[in-house]
Amino acid sequence: MGHDTAEWVFVGVVIAILVYVGVDSWVVQKEVEEVPADAEIIKVTAQQWFWSFEHADGTKEISTLHLKKGHAYNFEIYSKDVMHSFNIPDWVVFEDAVPGHVNHAWFAPDQTGEFPIQCREYCGLLHYNMRGSLIVEDDKS
Amino acid sequence: MVLELKKPRPVWQIMFSTHHTDVGLLYTITGLAFLFMGGVLAMMIRTHLFFPGQNVLISDSVTFNRIFTVHGLTMLFLFALPVANGIGNYLVPLMVRYKDMAYPKLNAIAFWMNPIGGALLWLGFSDTSWVSYAPYSVIRAPGPAADMMIFGLKILGISSILSSINFIVTILKCKHPDLPLRRVPLFAWSMMTVSLMTLVAMPSYAAALIMLLTDRLGVSGFFNPTAGGDPIAYLHLFWFTFHPEVYIFLLPSIGMMYEIIPRFARKPLYSQGSGVFAFVMLGLIGFASWGHHMYSTGMDFTTKVVFMIGTLAAVPASGMHVFNFLATMWGGRIRFAAPMKFAVGGIALFFSAGAGGVLNSAMPLDFISHGTYWVVGHMHLFLTGTIAFGFVGMIYYMFPLITGRMYSEKLANIHFVGMLWGSVQVFFTQHLLGLEGMPRRVYDYPAEYTSWTQLNQIATIGAWILGASFVAFLINLIYYSAKGKEANMDDPFGIGGKYYYPYQAKNPHHVGY
């Protein structure tokens, strides 16, 4: 009965791995949550079962969001009814849309193309079909 | 010692009994019945997702949503908890050498709440998903399904509190005076740990359920933002119960492995002390990590860090269990009978599930995996890969004790290979699906994502293999409990030496081995 060296070494190795994982994610998350000062605000509103977007200049879009390459964008995420989750999987943009709360997520696309937008929190009947698309275009101006 | 089915008795004698072995048997049989019912729903879900855009098997998304909701509720509350309680009822009084549970009638009452709660869940067939997040469950979920679910869970919650009280009193107050607490076998320790955890964790969800109900009735607005409430409050109350509940589901299964492994490795347990320590540690640290389910709800950086540390802190204790198992098996003359196969398979999958869990708890990676099929694969690796493996192994292990007969080793082999193969194929693939970005709880997925289609098909075939392996289990349970060869009760598994069941240890110095 009782511990011996092998078990202490094992626990030590496990703790060392965990410390590495913890410190590394602390560093990365700190960086991820640093929102660039010039990020343009996009209002994202979730409701059963579609996304609507409002650009800083007041332009509104439904389901399809057009953004420019090389700019930083800060999403302000709202929900009109139940909990949803705003997700652009290719850009790791992911934050819940909670009614009564305003949540944030930001990203800065550095390549053009069309990317799917989806809901990642179960929100009822057409949750599976609450999809949209993000179109990143070259900045011509 | 009582052998339950050896002398046939009319079924009502078992049903209306308050004896711990009878109640244990009822718990286990009910739990297994619900396992098969929940399994049928799982097969429907997987088969439905084989092709995108098909609506042959499940024709509308409401039905699909109801099916995955009831599948989850069934497997967690009507399979995992009752089977742990059943085996606990059967063995804990024997292990602490008392004639029965401390409160036999309370025990029977706690059991009979299970079929009632189960009936409410199944007849309601709610579509809220098992987490029933507000405000969906308040303002959108159709009644009476959601209300029946709330009442069903309420009853099951009370049942689990009653049985927890019973276990705690039985172990602490009724154990034989010659048996010091540190010598109590580790399975009984696991039941005591989870019982104490249930007492602390469950009230928070019990309160949340009442608040959900009054919100639904429109007389309060705790979680309803249009009435000034906050859905995040529900999430906190819910996960404060259900993250510890993860350990409540898990630890009995680990305790069962502690029962199986030393015997079939024909070696003393490596360390009783480190097993007890790891159980108590998990019991405490289990309460420090509920927030990792809520990283993406707008939680601030500091809170996330705190919950990440709390989550990672549970890993060394889990690792100590794995180490204890491996060190016990090291150099042993292992007899790979069915219980040992399932225990070893369970440890392997427990390790992979834990490794995946570390990635989940790392904050930036959680934003990739949260709410996707990764999480589905991860928690099923725990629930099927670890918990069900432990339970199934333990049921094979107790099979001769309960029935006086032997199961078919050949069928048990088929069951083991199918279950291990199926679990790896379906749940590892679901991890990959999550990395591809497929959200969980979806009725359909776009056909143009060919990688989603392929991975779903691989997962579905794995699920079929997993499901088919349980047919072998069913034959073993039904046919061989009545017609199997009579077991050699002194040494049913041919281990040799001084083999004994826990109850055969009359001398306190033998209990810790």
Interface residues (C-beta under 8 A of the other chain):
Chain A: M1 G2 H3 A6 E7 F10 V11 V14 I15 I17 L18 V21 G22 D24 S25 W26 V28 Q29 K30 V32 E33 Q48 D81 V82 M83 S85 N87 P89 D90 V92 F94 E95 D96 V98 P99 G100 H101 V102 N103 H104 P116 Q118 C119 R120 E121 Y122 C123 G124 L125 L126 H127 Y128 N129 R131
Chain B: S61 V62 N65 D127 S129 Y133 A134 P135 Y136 I139 R140 P225 T226 G229 D230 P231 I232 S271 Q272 G273 S274 S296 T297 G298 F301 K304 V305 M308 I309 L312 A313 V315 P316 G319 M320 F323 A327 V358 L359 S361 A362 M363 P364 L365 F367 I368 H370 G371 T372 E436 G437 P439 R440 R441 V442 Y443 D444 Y445 P446 G512
